[in-house]
Amino acid sequence: MGYQAEKNRIEKRIKRIKDILLCVLLVALLGLCVFSAFVPPDSWKYHVGKPSLPRRKAGELRIHFIDVGQGDCTLVELPDGKVALIDGGDSQEGTEMKILRHLNALRIDVIDYVIATHSDADHCGGLQEVVAQKKVLNAYLPTTKPEKACAEYVALYAELMQEGCAISYSERYLSLGNSTSENGYIFTFLYPYASELNTGEETKNSNLESAVMWLDYHGVSALFAGDAPRLVEQYLMRDDKLGLFTSTGVRLTDTEILKVAHHGSADASTYEFLKYLQVETAVISCGKNNTYGHPATEVKENLTSVGASIYRTDQQGSIVITITSDGRYSVANY
């Protein structure tokens, strides 16, 4: 083969490769255009880098303790297909990204219940962006006085109003449960209630406004304690002993799973309370090397003393507890 013929052959090959690359580029651009039509450009970041999470199976109830650093965020996938999001960490972009990527990994576009346990920034800060990106049907908020509300809470409230969400306020005995179906569950607020919020103590400790919820599915029970301090623990034990929760189906002494209050702070999780609950599995949501010293040594010792297994988001990342319809549960981290 002569020089000119070889040159022509190479040039044709190069042209063919260029044509192929051009086609690949055009297909990629077309795909990007289609993607843009369905996903707003400012939310692309929430659809990449998603965690690898299995889909919920029929009959399962799953509790996701999402690692949001020094804050709280718990996602509950209920067996009837409804979804509850309890708190949303702080307002840092990284926090919002973790929550929304977690939701998108599970293909959750509608949230039935958003619950802000109280108005601290490390609990409600990321919820404004969640409300902006997802359809939220119902929101349950604390009865926070305007002068006590942080900027993050004010922004959340404004976003809920703008989106037309139904807003209620957390109160004792309010139930989100569906206990009549085959895969029925109890999901009930145990705190706050007006008589305790009128003592004047809440002006000294805003955590006294924190909602506390109890969830039961086929005999496996979980308590979401928010930032509730020791005083609230005393209220809960007192009222349970008086039988004030009996009509709701709540059995506080059967609580296997505990979202430990206040990131493991020493102002909660007394030995007396943990022993009363009979906790088996404790999840602490806190940030790596946080300046608060969470979780406190005292709390870790109390949990160990009652025989509870301890899981921490600062050490294990996001933690998922799966409860099955045969009354068993398992713990995994992602």
For each residue, the residues with C-beta under 8 A, 3 or more apart:
1: 5 6 9
2: 5 6
3: 6 7
4: 7 8
5: 1 2 8 9
6: 1 2 3 9 10
7: 3 4 10 11
8: 4 5 11 12
9: 1 5 6 12 13
10: 6 7 13 14
11: 7 8 14 15
12: 8 9 15 16
13: 9 10 16 17
14: 10 11 17 18
15: 11 12 18 19
16: 12 13 19 20
17: 13 14 20 21
18: 14 15 21 22
19: 15 16 22 23
20: 16 17 23 24
21: 17 18 24 25
22: 18 19 25 26
23: 19 20 26 27
24: 20 21 27 28
25: 21 22 28 29
26: 22 23 29 30
27: 23 24 30 31
28: 24 25 31 32
29: 25 26 32 33
30: 26 27 33 34
31: 27 28 34 35
32: 28 29 35 36
33: 29 30 36 37
34: 30 31 37 38
35: 31 32 38 39 44
36: 32 33 39 41
37: 33 34
38: 34 35
39: 35 36 43 44 47
40: 43 44
41: 36 44
42: 45
43: 39 40 46 47 100 133
44: 35 39 40 41 47 48
45: 42 48 97
46: 43 97 100 101 104 133
47: 39 43 44 50 101 104
48: 44 45 101
49: 97 101
50: 47 53 101 102 104 105
51: 101 102 105 318 334
52: 105 334
53: 50 102 105 106 320 334
54:
55: 106 107
56: 60 62 77 106
57: 60
58:
59: 79 183 324 325
60: 56 57 77 79 322 323 324 325
61: 76 77 78 79 185 215 217 322 323
62: 56 76 77 320 321 322 323
63: 74 75 76 77 215 222 257 320 321 323
64: 74 75 76 77 102 318 319 320
65: 73 74 259 283 285 311 313 318 319 320 321
66: 73 74 75 89 98 99 102 313 318
67: 98 285 313 314 317 318 319
68: 71 72 73 88 89 90 95 98 99 126 285 313
69: 89 90 92 94 95 287 288 290 314
70: 90 122 263 286 287 290 292 294
71: 68 87 88 89 90 95 122 123 125 126 285 287
72: 68 86 87 89 117 122 123 226 227 259 263 285
73: 65 66 68 85 86 87 88 89 95 98 99 126 285
74: 63 64 65 66 85 86 87 224 259 285
75: 63 64 66 83 84 85 86 102 103 106
76: 61 62 63 64 83 84 85 86 187 215
77: 56 60 61 62 63 64 83 106
78: 61 81 82 83 84 112 178 185 187
79: 59 60 61 183 185 217 325
80: 178 181 183 185
81: 78
82: 78 112 113 178
83: 75 76 77 78 108 110 111 112 113
84: 75 76 78 111 112 113 114 115 176 187
85: 73 74 75 76 88 99 111 113 114 115 127 130
86: 72 73 74 75 76 115 117 213 224
87: 71 72 73 74 115 116 117 123 124 127 226
88: 68 71 73 85 95 96 99 114 116 123 124 125 126 127 130
89: 66 68 69 71 72 73 92 95 96 98 99 122 123 125 126
90: 68 69 70 71 95 121 122 125 126 152
91: 95 96 121 125 126 128 152 155
92: 69 89 95 96 125 126
93: 96 97
94: 69 97 98
95: 68 69 71 73 88 89 90 91 92 98 99 125 126
96: 88 89 91 92 93 99 100 126 129 130
97: 45 46 49 93 94 100 101
98: 66 67 68 73 89 94 95 101 102
99: 66 68 73 85 88 89 95 96 102 103 126 129 130
100: 43 46 96 97 103 104 129 130 133 134
101: 46 47 48 49 50 51 97 98 104 105
102: 50 51 53 64 66 75 98 99 105 106 318
103: 75 99 100 106 108 111 130 134
104: 46 47 50 100 101 107 108
105: 50 51 52 53 101 102
106: 53 55 56 75 77 102 103
107: 55 104
108: 83 103 104 111 134
109: 134 135
110: 83 134 135 136 137
111: 83 84 85 103 108 114 130 134 135 136 137
112: 78 82 83 84 137 138
113: 82 83 84 85 137 138 139 140 176
114: 84 85 88 111 127 130 131 136 138 139 140 160 165
115: 84 85 86 87 139 140 170 211 213
116: 87 88 119 123 124 127 139 140 141 142 153 156
117: 72 86 87 123 142 170 210 211 212 224 226 227
118: 123 124 142 144 206 207 209 210 211 226 227
119: 116 123 124 142 144 148 149 150 153 206 209
120: 123 124 150 206 207 227
121: 90 91 124 125 150 151 152 153
122: 70 71 72 89 90 125
123: 71 72 87 88 89 116 117 118 119 120 226 227
124: 87 88 116 118 119 120 121 127 150 152 153 156
125: 71 88 89 90 91 92 95 121 122 128 152
126: 68 71 73 88 89 90 91 92 95 96 99 129 130
127: 85 87 88 114 116 124 130 131 156
128: 91 125 131 132 152 155 156 158 159
129: 96 99 100 126 132 133
130: 85 88 96 99 100 103 111 114 126 127 133 134 136
131: 114 127 128 134 136 139 156 159 160 163 165
132: 128 129 159 163
133: 43 46 100 129 130
134: 100 103 108 109 110 111 130 131
135: 109 110 111
136: 110 111 114 130 131 139 160 163 165
137: 110 111 112 113 165 166
138: 112 113 114 165 166 167 168
139: 113 114 115 116 131 136 160 165 166 167 168
140: 113 114 115 116 168 169 170 174 189 211
141: 116 144 157 167 168 169 170
142: 116 117 118 119 169 170 192 209 210 211
143: 169 170 192 197 209
144: 118 119 141 148 149 153 209
145: 148 149
146: 149
147:
148: 119 144 145 206
149: 119 144 145 146 153 154 157
150: 119 120 121 124 153 154
151: 121 154 155
152: 90 91 121 124 125 128 155 156
153: 116 119 121 124 144 149 150 156 157
154: 149 150 151 157 158
155: 91 128 151 152 158 159
156: 116 124 127 128 131 152 153 159 160
157: 141 149 153 154 160 161
158: 128 154 155 161 162
159: 128 131 132 155 156 162 163
160: 114 131 136 139 156 157 163 165 167
161: 157 158 164 165 167
162: 158 159
163: 131 132 136 159 160
164: 161
165: 114 131 136 137 138 139 160 161
166: 137 138 139
167: 138 139 141 160 161
168: 138 139 140 141 174
169: 140 141 142 143
170: 115 117 140 141 142 143 174 189 192 211
171: 174 189 192 193 194
172: 189 190 191 192 193
173: 188 189 193 248
174: 140 168 170 171 188 189
175: 186 187 188 189 248
176: 84 113 187 188
177: 184 185 186 187 188
178: 78 80 82 181 184 185
179: 184 185 186 249
180: 184
181: 80 178 184
182:
183: 59 79 80 217 325
184: 177 178 179 180 181
185: 61 78 79 80 177 178 179 215 216 217
186: 175 177 179 214 215 216 217 248 249 250
187: 76 78 84 175 176 177 213 214 215
188: 173 174 175 176 177 213 214 215 248 249 250
189: 140 170 171 172 173 174 175 211 212 213
190: 172 212 213 214 236 239 245 250 252
191: 172 196 210 211 212 228 232 235 236
192: 142 143 170 171 172 196 197 208 209 210 211 212
193: 171 172 173 196 197
194: 171 197 198
195: 198 199
196: 191 192 193 199 201 208 232 235
197: 143 192 193 194 202 208 209
198: 194 195
199: 195 196 202
200: 203 204
201: 196 204 205 208 231
202: 197 199 205 206 208 209
203: 200
204: 200 201
205: 201 202 208 229 231
206: 118 119 120 148 202 209
207: 118 120 210 226 227 228 229 262 267
208: 192 196 197 201 202 205 228 229 231 232
209: 118 119 142 143 144 192 197 202 206
210: 117 118 142 191 192 207 225 226 227 228 232 261
211: 115 117 118 140 142 170 189 191 192 226
212: 117 189 190 191 192 223 224 225 226 228 232 236
213: 86 115 187 188 189 190 223 224
214: 186 187 188 190 221 222 223 224 250 252 255
215: 61 63 76 185 186 187 188 221 222 223 224
216: 185 186 219 220 221 222 249 250 251 254
217: 61 79 183 185 186 220 323
218: 323 324 325 326 327
219: 216 254 327
220: 216 217 256 257 323 327 328 329
221: 214 215 216 251 254 255 256 257
222: 63 214 215 216 255 256 257 258 259 321
223: 212 213 214 215 252 255 257 258 259 277
224: 74 86 117 212 213 214 215 259
225: 210 212 228 258 259 260 261 262 268
226: 72 87 117 118 123 207 210 211 212 261 262
227: 72 117 118 120 123 207 210 261 262 263 265 268
228: 191 207 208 210 212 225 232 233 261 262 268
229: 205 207 208 232 233 261 262 267 268
230: 233 234 267 268 270 273
231: 201 205 208 234 235
232: 191 196 208 210 212 228 229 235 236 268
233: 228 229 230 236 237 261 268 269 270 272 273
234: 230 231 237 238 273
235: 191 196 231 232 238 239
236: 190 191 212 232 233 239 240 252 273
237: 233 234 240 241 252 272 273 276
238: 234 235 241 242
239: 190 235 236 242 244 245
240: 236 237 243 244 245 250 252 253 276
241: 237 238
242: 238 239
243: 240 246
244: 239 240
245: 190 239 240 248 250 251 252
246: 243 249 250
247:
248: 173 175 186 188 245
249: 179 186 188 216 246
250: 186 188 190 214 216 240 245 246
251: 216 221 245 254 255
252: 190 214 223 236 237 240 245 255 276 277
253: 240 276 277 278
254: 216 219 221 251 278
255: 214 221 222 223 251 252 258 277 278 279
256: 220 221 222 278 279 280 281 329
257: 63 220 221 222 223 279 280 281 282 283 321 329
258: 222 223 225 255 274 277 279 281 282 283 308
259: 65 72 74 222 223 224 225 283 285
260: 225 263 264 268 269 282 283 284 285 295 299 303
261: 210 225 226 227 228 229 233 265 268 269
262: 207 225 226 227 228 229 265 267 268 294
263: 70 72 227 260 284 285 286 290 292 294 295
264: 260 269 284 286 294 295 296 299 300 312
265: 227 261 262 268 292 294 295 296 299
266: 296 298 299
267: 207 229 230 262
268: 225 227 228 229 230 232 233 260 261 262 265 273 299
269: 233 260 261 264 273 274 299 302 303
270: 230 233 273 274 302
271: 274 275 302 305 306
272: 233 237 275 276
273: 230 233 234 236 237 268 269 270 276 277
274: 258 269 270 271 277 279 282 302 303 305 306 308
275: 271 272 278 306
276: 237 240 252 253 272 273
277: 223 252 253 255 258 273 274
278: 253 254 255 256 275 306
279: 255 256 257 258 274 282 303 306 308
280: 256 257 307 308 309
281: 256 257 258 308 309 311 321 329 331
282: 257 258 260 274 279 303 308 309 310 311
283: 65 257 258 259 260 311 312 313 319 321
284: 260 263 264 294 295 299 310 311 312 313 314
285: 65 67 68 71 72 73 74 259 260 263 313
286: 70 263 264 290 292 294 295 312 313 314
287: 69 70 71 290 294 314
288: 69 314
289: 314
290: 69 70 263 286 287 293 294 314
291:
292: 70 263 265 286
293: 290 296
294: 70 262 263 264 265 284 286 287 290
295: 260 263 264 265 284 286 299 300 312
296: 264 265 266 293 299 300
297: 300 301
298: 266 301 302
299: 260 264 265 266 268 269 284 295 296 302 303
300: 264 295 296 297 303 304 310
301: 297 298 304 305
302: 269 270 271 274 298 299 305 306
303: 260 269 274 279 282 299 300 306 308 310
304: 300 301 307 308 310
305: 271 274 301 302
306: 271 274 275 278 279 302 303
307: 280 304
308: 258 274 279 280 281 282 303 304
309: 280 281 282 331
310: 282 284 300 303 304
311: 65 281 282 283 284 316 319 331 333
312: 264 283 284 286 295 315 316
313: 65 66 67 68 283 284 285 286 316 317 318 319
314: 67 69 284 286 287 288 289 290
315: 312
316: 311 312 313 319 333
317: 67 313 333 334
318: 51 64 65 66 67 102 313 333 334
319: 64 65 67 283 311 313 316 331 332 333 334
320: 53 62 63 64 65 331 332 333 334
321: 62 63 65 222 257 281 283 329 330 331
322: 60 61 62 329 330 332
323: 60 61 62 63 217 218 220 327 328 329
324: 59 60 218 327 328 329
325: 59 60 79 183 218
326: 218
327: 218 219 220 323 324
328: 220 323 324
329: 220 256 257 281 321 322 323 324
330: 321 322
331: 281 309 311 319 320 321
332: 319 320 322
333: 311 316 317 318 319 320
334: 51 52 53 317 318 319 320
